[in-house]
Amino acid sequence: MDPRLAQTCVGEWVRRWSDAHDVGVGTWAKYDSHLRNHILPRFGDSEPGKIGRMTVKAWVKALRRALAEPTVQDVVSPFSTIMNEAVDEGLIAANPCRRLRINTGAGDERPTAIPEQVALIAGRARLMDRVIADCDRYGFADSEVISATFR
């Protein structure tokens, strides 16, 4: 790692990176938007080596409060790429975005059954097991049982 390079601010590094980075017009338009609206306002004046993992995680948390999950991923992805290139060029020792988990699942947390609901489901499962066993004993095919169940 070159100590002189480590003093380069993210804004300057992004300029150098963008001069060398080759992507399609659409991808570049998206990158440019994310750089102008989210990345450079937060990190543009910072030295890459002074951006810690907890700082990035707090930034991502703030983004998640304001943006949709896929958009957060779209913002963080080029920032992580930029920081990976900074590692490769000797500006920093490690990428603070490395192994950063971003929830891209859609929607709310799945509901959890309460004990009474679990007992009800188990009772219905036992009944269904008996129905299936009876159908099997009388020679019905599985597909016939399933078809009759959902009519």
C-alpha positions as CSV (number, residue, x, y, z in Angstrom):
1,M,0.0,0.0,0.0
2,D,1.4,3.4,-1.0
3,P,0.9,6.0,1.8
4,R,0.8,8.8,-0.8
5,L,-2.0,7.1,-2.7
6,A,-3.9,6.6,0.5
7,Q,-4.3,10.3,0.8
8,T,-6.3,10.5,-2.4
9,C,-9.9,11.4,-1.7
10,V,-12.7,9.2,-3.0
11,G,-13.9,11.9,-5.3
12,E,-10.5,12.1,-7.0
13,W,-10.3,8.3,-7.0
14,V,-13.8,8.0,-8.7
15,R,-12.6,10.4,-11.4
16,R,-9.6,8.3,-12.1
17,W,-11.6,5.1,-11.9
18,S,-14.3,6.4,-14.2
19,D,-11.7,7.4,-16.8
20,A,-10.5,3.7,-16.9
21,H,-13.8,1.8,-16.2
22,D,-15.6,0.6,-19.3
23,V,-19.3,-0.2,-19.2
24,G,-22.3,0.3,-21.5
25,V,-24.1,3.6,-21.8
26,G,-27.0,2.5,-19.7
27,T,-24.9,1.1,-16.9
28,W,-22.8,4.2,-16.9
29,A,-25.9,6.4,-16.6
30,K,-27.0,4.4,-13.6
31,Y,-23.5,4.5,-12.0
32,D,-23.3,8.3,-12.7
33,S,-26.7,8.8,-11.0
34,H,-25.7,6.8,-7.9
35,L,-22.3,8.5,-7.7
36,R,-23.9,12.0,-7.9
37,N,-26.8,11.3,-5.6
38,H,-25.5,8.9,-3.0
39,I,-21.8,7.9,-3.1
40,L,-20.0,11.2,-3.6
41,P,-22.2,13.3,-1.3
42,R,-21.3,10.9,1.5
43,F,-17.8,9.8,0.7
44,G,-16.4,12.2,-1.9
45,D,-14.2,14.2,0.4
46,S,-13.1,11.2,2.5
47,E,-9.8,9.3,2.1
48,P,-10.6,5.7,1.2
49,G,-8.4,4.4,4.0
50,K,-10.4,6.3,6.6
51,I,-13.7,4.7,5.5
52,G,-14.4,1.9,8.0
53,R,-16.8,-1.0,7.7
54,M,-19.1,0.4,10.4
55,T,-19.3,3.7,8.5
56,V,-20.4,1.9,5.3
57,K,-22.9,-0.3,7.2
58,A,-24.5,2.9,8.8
59,W,-24.6,4.5,5.3
60,V,-26.3,1.4,3.9
61,K,-28.8,1.4,6.8
62,A,-29.7,5.0,6.0
63,L,-30.1,4.2,2.3
64,R,-32.4,1.3,3.2
65,R,-34.6,3.8,5.1
66,A,-35.0,5.9,2.0
67,L,-34.7,3.6,-1.0
68,A,-36.1,0.3,-2.2
69,E,-33.9,-2.8,-1.5
70,P,-32.9,-3.3,-5.2
71,T,-31.9,0.4,-5.4
72,V,-29.7,0.1,-2.3
73,Q,-28.0,-2.9,-4.0
74,D,-27.6,-0.9,-7.2
75,V,-26.0,2.0,-5.2
76,V,-23.6,-0.1,-3.1
77,S,-22.5,-2.4,-5.9
78,P,-20.5,0.3,-7.8
79,F,-19.2,1.7,-4.6
80,S,-17.9,-1.7,-3.7
81,T,-16.4,-2.1,-7.2
82,I,-14.6,1.3,-6.8
83,M,-13.3,0.3,-3.4
84,N,-12.1,-3.1,-4.8
85,E,-10.2,-1.2,-7.5
86,A,-8.7,1.0,-4.7
87,V,-7.4,-2.2,-3.0
88,D,-6.0,-3.4,-6.3
89,E,-4.2,-0.1,-6.9
90,G,-2.7,0.0,-3.4
91,L,-4.8,2.9,-2.0
92,I,-6.3,0.8,0.8
93,A,-5.5,-2.6,2.3
94,A,-9.1,-3.9,2.4
95,N,-12.5,-3.0,0.9
96,P,-14.9,-1.8,3.7
97,C,-17.8,-3.2,1.6
98,R,-16.3,-6.7,1.5
99,R,-18.9,-9.4,2.5
100,L,-21.4,-6.7,3.3
101,R,-24.8,-8.3,3.4
102,I,-27.6,-6.3,1.9
103,N,-31.1,-7.7,2.4
104,T,-32.6,-7.9,-1.1
105,G,-35.6,-9.9,0.0
106,A,-38.9,-8.3,-1.0
107,G,-41.5,-7.5,1.7
108,D,-42.0,-8.0,5.3
109,E,-40.7,-10.7,7.6
110,R,-42.6,-14.0,7.3
111,P,-45.2,-14.6,10.0
112,T,-44.5,-17.1,12.7
113,A,-47.2,-19.5,13.9
114,I,-48.2,-19.4,17.5
115,P,-48.5,-22.7,19.5
116,E,-52.2,-23.0,19.0
117,Q,-51.8,-22.6,15.2
118,V,-49.0,-25.3,15.2
119,A,-51.4,-27.7,17.1
120,L,-54.1,-27.0,14.5
121,I,-51.8,-27.6,11.6
122,A,-50.5,-30.8,13.2
123,G,-54.0,-32.0,13.8
124,R,-54.9,-31.4,10.1
125,A,-51.7,-33.1,9.0
126,R,-52.6,-36.2,11.1
127,L,-56.1,-36.3,9.5
128,M,-54.6,-35.9,6.0
129,D,-52.1,-38.8,6.8
130,R,-55.1,-41.0,7.7
131,V,-57.0,-40.0,4.5
132,I,-53.9,-40.7,2.4
133,A,-53.4,-44.1,4.1
134,D,-57.0,-45.0,3.5
135,C,-56.8,-43.9,-0.2
136,D,-53.6,-45.9,-0.6
137,R,-55.3,-49.0,1.0
138,Y,-58.2,-48.7,-1.5
139,G,-55.8,-48.2,-4.5
140,F,-56.2,-44.5,-5.3
141,A,-53.1,-42.9,-6.9
142,D,-51.4,-40.0,-5.2
143,S,-52.5,-37.6,-8.0
144,E,-56.2,-38.6,-7.4
145,V,-55.9,-37.9,-3.7
146,I,-54.3,-34.5,-4.3
147,S,-56.8,-33.7,-7.0
148,A,-59.8,-34.6,-4.8
149,T,-58.3,-32.6,-1.9
150,F,-58.2,-29.3,-3.8
151,R,-61.6,-29.4,-5.4
